[in-house]
Amino acid sequence: MKRSVALVLSTVVSGCVPVFSDLQSAKLVGKGRVEATPSFSSVSGSVQNQAGLQLATGVHDKVDLRVRYERVMVEDEPGVNVLGFGPKIELFKNYAALFVPVGFAFGGGLDSNETWAIHPTLLLTGQLHPAVELNWAAKYLVPLSAEGGDNLLAFNIGLGLGPPQGRWTLRPEFGWLINPGEEGHYTQFSLGLSLRTP
């Protein structure tokens, strides 16, 4: 158990963000609007749990700015904090977007200078029903320091459940994190609730 916990921390924290969930769609919040998404995630069968908050605001007709904070909790280990931020850019309205967050981990004895990373993410959304959207994401986790570890890949699939043009959306999501060329993977299950201003 101790070894697997250490592997989770070394693999994911070295990639900056122990969070590889997305909990968002390809849709933009909209210029002048704000969205808040509190969430909880369980990684690889409760080896690691995460509680977080994402904030998004529309700064342009085709660009949102997003900020995310996560508290990562591992049994019998000190907790770790993660902060990330970056632009989300519309590629095809309501169907595809590119999110490019950078961030770092701190606390728990980490040197935050060694945990900076960038996670370019492609987001795709399909509207299955006026109240149901299917969201898919692929991201490349790239450390920005020599001590940051390996490049990783993550894939997430989730739903957006809520009234059309409403002020809230429930977001269940499942995902995989892999190290290309290595055996094994990590999984995550997350649940978030997006709340939007009018």
Phi and psi restraints in degrees (value plus and minus 20) as a CYANA .aco file:
   2 LYS   PHI     -78.5   -38.5
   2 LYS   PSI     -60.6   -20.6
   3 ARG   PHI     -85.4   -45.4
   3 ARG   PSI     -61.6   -21.6
   4 SER   PHI     -87.9   -47.9
   4 SER   PSI     -55.7   -15.7
   5 VAL   PHI     -83.0   -43.0
   5 VAL   PSI     -64.4   -24.4
   6 ALA   PHI     -82.5   -42.5
   6 ALA   PSI     -58.5   -18.5
   7 LEU   PHI     -84.9   -44.9
   7 LEU   PSI     -62.3   -22.3
   8 VAL   PHI     -79.6   -39.6
   8 VAL   PSI     -68.4   -28.4
   9 LEU   PHI     -85.2   -45.2
   9 LEU   PSI     -66.2   -26.2
  10 SER   PHI     -87.6   -47.6
  10 SER   PSI     -57.6   -17.6
  11 THR   PHI     -90.7   -50.7
  11 THR   PSI     -68.8   -28.8
  12 VAL   PHI    -106.0   -66.0
  12 VAL   PSI     -62.7   -22.7
  13 VAL   PHI     -85.6   -45.6
  13 VAL   PSI     -54.7   -14.7
  14 SER   PHI     -84.2   -44.2
  14 SER   PSI     -43.5    -3.5
  15 GLY   PHI    -107.9   -67.9
  15 GLY   PSI      -7.6    32.4
  16 CYS   PHI      67.9   107.9
  16 CYS   PSI     -75.8   -35.8
  17 VAL   PHI    -135.1   -95.1
  17 VAL   PSI      95.4   135.4
  18 PRO   PHI     -89.9   -49.9
  18 PRO   PSI     -16.2    23.8
  19 VAL   PHI    -126.1   -86.1
  19 VAL   PSI     100.7   140.7
  20 PHE   PHI    -138.4   -98.4
  20 PHE   PSI     -13.1    26.9
  21 SER   PHI     -92.9   -52.9
  21 SER   PSI     143.6   183.6
  22 ASP   PHI    -137.4   -97.4
  22 ASP   PSI     -70.0   -30.0
  23 LEU   PHI      34.7    74.7
  23 LEU   PSI      26.2    66.2
  24 GLN   PHI    -178.3  -138.3
  24 GLN   PSI     145.4   185.4
  25 SER   PHI    -127.0   -87.0
  25 SER   PSI    -196.7  -156.7
  26 ALA   PHI    -100.1   -60.1
  26 ALA   PSI     -27.0    13.0
  27 LYS   PHI     -95.6   -55.6
  27 LYS   PSI     125.7   165.7
  28 LEU   PHI    -107.1   -67.1
  28 LEU   PSI     136.0   176.0
  29 VAL   PHI     -88.2   -48.2
  29 VAL   PSI     -58.1   -18.1
  30 GLY   PHI      89.4   129.4
  30 GLY   PSI     121.1   161.1
  31 LYS   PHI     -76.5   -36.5
  31 LYS   PSI     108.4   148.4
  32 GLY   PHI      63.8   103.8
  32 GLY   PSI     -25.8    14.2
  33 ARG   PHI    -119.1   -79.1
  33 ARG   PSI     141.6   181.6
  34 VAL   PHI    -150.2  -110.2
  34 VAL   PSI     122.2   162.2
  35 GLU   PHI    -151.0  -111.0
  35 GLU   PSI     116.1   156.1
  36 ALA   PHI    -140.8  -100.8
  36 ALA   PSI     113.9   153.9
  37 THR   PHI    -150.2  -110.2
  37 THR   PSI      74.1   114.1
  38 PRO   PHI     -93.2   -53.2
  38 PRO   PSI     130.3   170.3
  39 SER   PHI    -175.3  -135.3
  39 SER   PSI     144.0   184.0
  40 PHE   PHI    -156.5  -116.5
  40 PHE   PSI     118.9   158.9
  41 SER   PHI    -152.2  -112.2
  41 SER   PSI     126.0   166.0
  42 SER   PHI    -140.3  -100.3
  42 SER   PSI     105.9   145.9
  43 VAL   PHI    -126.7   -86.7
  43 VAL   PSI     108.8   148.8
  44 SER   PHI      26.5    66.5
  44 SER   PSI      39.2    79.2
  45 GLY   PHI      45.4    85.4
  45 GLY   PSI      25.6    65.6
  46 SER   PHI      49.1    89.1
  46 SER   PSI      -5.1    34.9
  47 VAL   PHI     -79.6   -39.6
  47 VAL   PSI     -52.9   -12.9
  48 GLN   PHI    -165.6  -125.6
  48 GLN   PSI     112.5   152.5
  49 ASN   PHI    -137.5   -97.5
  49 ASN   PSI     131.3   171.3
  50 GLN   PHI    -158.7  -118.7
  50 GLN   PSI     117.9   157.9
  51 ALA   PHI    -143.8  -103.8
  51 ALA   PSI     114.7   154.7
  52 GLY   PHI    -172.1  -132.1
  52 GLY   PSI     158.0   198.0
  53 LEU   PHI    -165.3  -125.3
  53 LEU   PSI     108.9   148.9
  54 GLN   PHI    -131.2   -91.2
  54 GLN   PSI     119.9   159.9
  55 LEU   PHI    -142.9  -102.9
  55 LEU   PSI     116.6   156.6
  56 ALA   PHI    -153.7  -113.7
  56 ALA   PSI     122.4   162.4
  57 THR   PHI    -159.7  -119.7
  57 THR   PSI     121.9   161.9
  58 GLY   PHI    -101.0   -61.0
  58 GLY   PSI      98.7   138.7
  59 VAL   PHI    -126.2   -86.2
  59 VAL   PSI     -27.7    12.3
  60 HIS   PHI    -180.5  -140.5
  60 HIS   PSI     143.2   183.2
  61 ASP   PHI     -79.3   -39.3
  61 ASP   PSI     -47.0    -7.0
  62 LYS   PHI    -140.7  -100.7
  62 LYS   PSI      -6.6    33.4
  63 VAL   PHI    -162.0  -122.0
  63 VAL   PSI     108.6   148.6
  64 ASP   PHI    -127.8   -87.8
  64 ASP   PSI     134.0   174.0
  65 LEU   PHI    -131.7   -91.7
  65 LEU   PSI     108.8   148.8
  66 ARG   PHI    -141.5  -101.5
  66 ARG   PSI     122.6   162.6
  67 VAL   PHI    -149.7  -109.7
  67 VAL   PSI     119.6   159.6
  68 ARG   PHI    -157.8  -117.8
  68 ARG   PSI     115.0   155.0
  69 TYR   PHI    -142.2  -102.2
  69 TYR   PSI     116.0   156.0
  70 GLU   PHI    -154.1  -114.1
  70 GLU   PSI     121.3   161.3
  71 ARG   PHI    -126.2   -86.2
  71 ARG   PSI      99.2   139.2
  72 VAL   PHI    -121.3   -81.3
  72 VAL   PSI     107.0   147.0
  73 MET   PHI    -141.3  -101.3
  73 MET   PSI     104.7   144.7
  74 VAL   PHI    -144.2  -104.2
  74 VAL   PSI     112.9   152.9
  75 GLU   PHI     -76.8   -36.8
  75 GLU   PSI     111.5   151.5
  76 ASP   PHI      43.8    83.8
  76 ASP   PSI      -1.0    39.0
  77 GLU   PHI    -150.4  -110.4
  77 GLU   PSI     132.9   172.9
  78 PRO   PHI     -84.8   -44.8
  78 PRO   PSI     126.6   166.6
  79 GLY   PHI     -91.6   -51.6
  79 GLY   PSI     140.2   180.2
  80 VAL   PHI    -147.6  -107.6
  80 VAL   PSI     120.9   160.9
  81 ASN   PHI    -124.1   -84.1
  81 ASN   PSI     125.0   165.0
  82 VAL   PHI    -152.3  -112.3
  82 VAL   PSI     113.3   153.3
  83 LEU   PHI    -148.7  -108.7
  83 LEU   PSI     108.7   148.7
  84 GLY   PHI    -158.3  -118.3
  84 GLY   PSI     135.0   175.0
  85 PHE   PHI    -179.7  -139.7
  85 PHE   PSI     132.0   172.0
  86 GLY   PHI     148.8   188.8
  86 GLY   PSI     154.6   194.6
  87 PRO   PHI    -106.4   -66.4
  87 PRO   PSI     129.3   169.3
  88 LYS   PHI    -137.3   -97.3
  88 LYS   PSI     101.2   141.2
  89 ILE   PHI    -135.3   -95.3
  89 ILE   PSI     108.2   148.2
  90 GLU   PHI     -88.9   -48.9
  90 GLU   PSI     109.2   149.2
  91 LEU   PHI    -121.8   -81.8
  91 LEU   PSI     -71.0   -31.0
  92 PHE   PHI    -154.5  -114.5
  92 PHE   PSI      99.8   139.8
  93 LYS   PHI     -68.2   -28.2
  93 LYS   PSI     101.9   141.9
  94 ASN   PHI      49.4    89.4
  94 ASN   PSI     -21.1    18.9
  95 TYR   PHI    -140.6  -100.6
  95 TYR   PSI     -51.9   -11.9
  96 ALA   PHI    -169.3  -129.3
  96 ALA   PSI     119.6   159.6
  97 ALA   PHI    -169.3  -129.3
  97 ALA   PSI     137.6   177.6
  98 LEU   PHI    -135.0   -95.0
  98 LEU   PSI     103.5   143.5
  99 PHE   PHI    -132.4   -92.4
  99 PHE   PSI     108.5   148.5
 100 VAL   PHI    -147.2  -107.2
 100 VAL   PSI      57.2    97.2
 101 PRO   PHI    -105.4   -65.4
 101 PRO   PSI     127.8   167.8
 102 VAL   PHI    -139.1   -99.1
 102 VAL   PSI     135.2   175.2
 103 GLY   PHI    -194.2  -154.2
 103 GLY   PSI    -197.9  -157.9
 104 PHE   PHI    -173.1  -133.1
 104 PHE   PSI     140.1   180.1
 105 ALA   PHI    -127.9   -87.9
 105 ALA   PSI     129.3   169.3
 106 PHE   PHI    -171.0  -131.0
 106 PHE   PSI     142.0   182.0
 107 GLY   PHI      68.5   108.5
 107 GLY   PSI     151.7   191.7
 108 GLY   PHI      43.8    83.8
 108 GLY   PSI       5.5    45.5
 109 GLY   PHI      62.4   102.4
 109 GLY   PSI     -13.1    26.9
 110 LEU   PHI     -98.8   -58.8
 110 LEU   PSI     127.5   167.5
 111 ASP   PHI    -110.8   -70.8
 111 ASP   PSI      86.8   126.8
 112 SER   PHI     -80.6   -40.6
 112 SER   PSI     -45.4    -5.4
 113 ASN   PHI     -83.8   -43.8
 113 ASN   PSI     -42.9    -2.9
 114 GLU   PHI    -114.0   -74.0
 114 GLU   PSI     -21.2    18.8
 115 THR   PHI    -130.8   -90.8
 115 THR   PSI     -18.1    21.9
 116 TRP   PHI     -82.2   -42.2
 116 TRP   PSI     120.0   160.0
 117 ALA   PHI    -175.0  -135.0
 117 ALA   PSI     144.8   184.8
 118 ILE   PHI    -144.3  -104.3
 118 ILE   PSI     120.4   160.4
 119 HIS   PHI    -148.5  -108.5
 119 HIS   PSI      53.2    93.2
 120 PRO   PHI     -79.3   -39.3
 120 PRO   PSI     111.7   151.7
 121 THR   PHI    -154.7  -114.7
 121 THR   PSI     108.0   148.0
 122 LEU   PHI    -114.8   -74.8
 122 LEU   PSI     105.8   145.8
 123 LEU   PHI    -132.9   -92.9
 123 LEU   PSI     111.2   151.2
 124 LEU   PHI    -147.2  -107.2
 124 LEU   PSI     121.0   161.0
 125 THR   PHI    -154.4  -114.4
 125 THR   PSI     116.1   156.1
 126 GLY   PHI    -142.5  -102.5
 126 GLY   PSI     115.1   155.1
 127 GLN   PHI    -111.1   -71.1
 127 GLN   PSI      85.0   125.0
 128 LEU   PHI    -101.0   -61.0
 128 LEU   PSI     -47.1    -7.1
 129 HIS   PHI    -181.9  -141.9
 129 HIS   PSI     136.1   176.1
 130 PRO   PHI     -72.5   -32.5
 130 PRO   PSI     -46.6    -6.6
 131 ALA   PHI    -130.1   -90.1
 131 ALA   PSI     -10.8    29.2
 132 VAL   PHI    -157.8  -117.8
 132 VAL   PSI     101.5   141.5
 133 GLU   PHI    -138.2   -98.2
 133 GLU   PSI     126.8   166.8
 134 LEU   PHI    -126.2   -86.2
 134 LEU   PSI     104.3   144.3
 135 ASN   PHI    -136.5   -96.5
 135 ASN   PSI     117.3   157.3
 136 TRP   PHI    -151.9  -111.9
 136 TRP   PSI     122.3   162.3
 137 ALA   PHI    -162.5  -122.5
 137 ALA   PSI     124.0   164.0
 138 ALA   PHI    -149.6  -109.6
 138 ALA   PSI     111.6   151.6
 139 LYS   PHI    -156.0  -116.0
 139 LYS   PSI     131.9   171.9
 140 TYR   PHI    -135.9   -95.9
 140 TYR   PSI      97.0   137.0
 141 LEU   PHI    -116.3   -76.3
 141 LEU   PSI      92.1   132.1
 142 VAL   PHI    -139.4   -99.4
 142 VAL   PSI      93.2   133.2
 143 PRO   PHI     -88.2   -48.2
 143 PRO   PSI     127.7   167.7
 144 LEU   PHI    -124.5   -84.5
 144 LEU   PSI     -10.1    29.9
 145 SER   PHI    -154.5  -114.5
 145 SER   PSI     138.0   178.0
 146 ALA   PHI     -83.5   -43.5
 146 ALA   PSI     -46.8    -6.8
 147 GLU   PHI    -107.2   -67.2
 147 GLU   PSI     -19.0    21.0
 148 GLY   PHI     -98.2   -58.2
 148 GLY   PSI     -26.2    13.8
 149 GLY   PHI      71.8   111.8
 149 GLY   PSI    -180.3  -140.3
 150 ASP   PHI    -106.4   -66.4
 150 ASP   PSI     139.0   179.0
 151 ASN   PHI     -93.9   -53.9
 151 ASN   PSI     120.2   160.2
 152 LEU   PHI    -146.7  -106.7
 152 LEU   PSI     140.6   180.6
 153 LEU   PHI    -141.9  -101.9
 153 LEU   PSI     121.1   161.1
 154 ALA   PHI    -153.3  -113.3
 154 ALA   PSI     125.4   165.4
 155 PHE   PHI    -153.2  -113.2
 155 PHE   PSI     110.8   150.8
 156 ASN   PHI    -149.2  -109.2
 156 ASN   PSI     125.4   165.4
 157 ILE   PHI    -155.7  -115.7
 157 ILE   PSI     115.9   155.9
 158 GLY   PHI    -176.6  -136.6
 158 GLY   PSI     157.3   197.3
 159 LEU   PHI    -137.8   -97.8
 159 LEU   PSI     133.4   173.4
 160 GLY   PHI    -138.2   -98.2
 160 GLY   PSI      95.8   135.8
 161 LEU   PHI    -137.9   -97.9
 161 LEU   PSI      98.5   138.5
 162 GLY   PHI     153.7   193.7
 162 GLY   PSI     148.3   188.3
 163 PRO   PHI     -84.7   -44.7
 163 PRO   PSI     121.7   161.7
 164 PRO   PHI     -76.3   -36.3
 164 PRO   PSI     113.6   153.6
 165 GLN   PHI      37.3    77.3
 165 GLN   PSI       2.7    42.7
 166 GLY   PHI    -102.6   -62.6
 166 GLY   PSI     159.8   199.8
 167 ARG   PHI    -119.3   -79.3
 167 ARG   PSI     -16.8    23.2
 168 TRP   PHI    -164.4  -124.4
 168 TRP   PSI     132.0   172.0
 169 THR   PHI    -164.4  -124.4
 169 THR   PSI     107.7   147.7
 170 LEU   PHI    -107.5   -67.5
 170 LEU   PSI     115.1   155.1
 171 ARG   PHI    -148.7  -108.7
 171 ARG   PSI      67.4   107.4
 172 PRO   PHI     -99.7   -59.7
 172 PRO   PSI     125.3   165.3
 173 GLU   PHI    -172.9  -132.9
 173 GLU   PSI     126.7   166.7
 174 PHE   PHI    -148.6  -108.6
 174 PHE   PSI     124.3   164.3
 175 GLY   PHI    -172.2  -132.2
 175 GLY   PSI     147.8   187.8
 176 TRP   PHI    -149.1  -109.1
 176 TRP   PSI     121.7   161.7
 177 LEU   PHI    -142.8  -102.8
 177 LEU   PSI     108.0   148.0
 178 ILE   PHI    -152.6  -112.6
 178 ILE   PSI     135.6   175.6
 179 ASN   PHI    -127.6   -87.6
 179 ASN   PSI      87.6   127.6
 180 PRO   PHI     -74.6   -34.6
 180 PRO   PSI     113.8   153.8
 181 GLY   PHI      68.4   108.4
 181 GLY   PSI     -26.9    13.1
 182 GLU   PHI    -134.6   -94.6
 182 GLU   PSI     134.6   174.6
 183 GLU   PHI    -101.3   -61.3
 183 GLU   PSI     138.6   178.6
 184 GLY   PHI      68.3   108.3
 184 GLY   PSI     148.0   188.0
 185 HIS   PHI    -181.8  -141.8
 185 HIS   PSI     147.4   187.4
 186 TYR   PHI    -136.8   -96.8
 186 TYR   PSI     128.7   168.7
 187 THR   PHI    -141.4  -101.4
 187 THR   PSI     138.3   178.3
 188 GLN   PHI    -159.7  -119.7
 188 GLN   PSI     125.2   165.2
 189 PHE   PHI    -143.5  -103.5
 189 PHE   PSI     109.1   149.1
 190 SER   PHI    -151.1  -111.1
 190 SER   PSI     136.0   176.0
 191 LEU   PHI    -158.3  -118.3
 191 LEU   PSI     103.9   143.9
 192 GLY   PHI    -149.3  -109.3
 192 GLY   PSI     141.2   181.2
 193 LEU   PHI    -152.0  -112.0
 193 LEU   PSI      91.7   131.7
 194 SER   PHI    -108.3   -68.3
 194 SER   PSI     108.9   148.9
 195 LEU   PHI    -140.9  -100.9
 195 LEU   PSI     107.4   147.4
 196 ARG   PHI    -139.7   -99.7
 196 ARG   PSI     129.3   169.3
 197 THR   PHI     -96.5   -56.5
 197 THR   PSI     138.9   178.9
